[in-house]
Amino acid sequence: MLEINKQELASINGGGLTIWGVIGIAAGITFLIGLIDGIVRPLSCN
């Protein structure tokens, strides 16, 4: 196993989640909830 020093550890990037990633995940969850709701409880258009 390779040990790294504090400077190398501080220079590692990655794993962050941007605001656009959060918005995309929220939009996907909202879409899936609406899709499942429409399949399970279909309502007619009046």
N, C-alpha and C positions, 0 to 999 in steps of 0.2 A: 504494500500500500504506500502511496506517495503522500508525504506530508507537505502542505503548502504553508507559506508564512502569511502574516496578517495583510501585507500589501497585495499579494496575489488573491487572497480571499476577498478583499474589498473590491477588486477589479472584476469579479465574476458578475455577469449580467444574466438576466433571464428569470422567468417565473412570475413576472409582474402581470397584473391584469389592468388594462386601461379602462377608462370610462366607456369607450365604445364596446369593449368586450362585455361589460356588465349590461349595457343597454341591449346588445344582441342576445345575450342569454335570457334576459327578462322578456324580450319580444318573442323568443322561441317558446318559452314557457307559457306565455299568454296565448299564443297561437294554438299550442297543443291543448290547453284547457278549453278554449273555444271549440276546437275541433271535436274533442271528446264529448263536450256538452251538446253539440249539435247532433252527434250520432246517437247519444243516449236519450236525449230529450228533444226530439224534433218539434218545432213549432211551425204552424202554417202562417203564411203571410196574409194579413187582412187588409 
